[in-house]
Amino acid sequence: MHPCPCGFFGDPLHECTCSQGQIDRYLGKISNPLLDRIDIHIEVSPVKYNDLQNQNNEESSALIRARVKKARDIQLKRFKNNKIFSNSQIPPKDMKKHCKLTGDSEDIMNQAFEKYKFSGRTYNRLLKVSRTIADLDGEEKIQDRHILEAIRYRTLDNKYWG
């Protein structure tokens, strides 16, 4: 969704023409309980023309596809004896089994909850996204960097709604 009716709130390249009241009413149309049910919230910045012309050697679609396929295979193997097939379907009772955190990761989560006022539902979503990021990295255990990345995918709602 756009951050405001004109779509330019927070855009470094365009001036937003909306009043604070218009922005508040626009953002008020989506509730926090609804946002809580969305796994990933990210801000997509506008692309500059020069960036489109950039010829940097980025990861190819074929390499990305192979990494995603490998992560999917890991999940299928992990859940072969269950009635689920992906991390997004992990039931709350199995979270500790599949999404174990280290002491440092627990501290990171605790700090994020204090700062962003996340809900209990968000906790489970963060763990599932962290598990998937770890799978994409080919890691058996969730590392601190996986938790931190998952948290970055959940903080957009606090930028506008927090």
C-alpha positions, 0 to 999 in steps of 0.5 A: 500500500502507499504510505499516504493518499498521494503516495509520496509520504517519506519519498526523498524524490517527491514532495508529499501534498497530504496533510497530517490528518489525511495521512492519519485517516488513510493509514487508519484504514488498515488496523494493527490486528490486520497488519499483525497477520501479514508476515513481512512489511517492507518499504520499497523506495523509488528507483532512480533511472541511473540505478536501472542502468547499473550493470553491477553483477547482481545474483542471477535469477537462476541462482536465487531460484536454486537457493529457494528450491534448496530451502523448500527441499529443507522444509519438505524434509523437515515436515515430511511426517507432519501435515504441513509443508512450509515454515509458515504453517508451523503450529504454535505447539511446534515453534520451540522444536523448529525455531530455537533461539540462542541466549543472544537471539532471545536478548535481541527479540526482547529488545525488539519487543520493548522498542516496537511493542510487538504482539504475541502473534508477531513473535511467532511470525518473526520466528517463522520468517527467521527459520525461513531466512536460515533455510535460505542461508543453508543454516540448520540453526537460526542465527542472530543475523536471521532474527535481525533480518526478520525484525527489519521486515516487521518494523515498517508498520511502526514507522507509520502506525507506531 
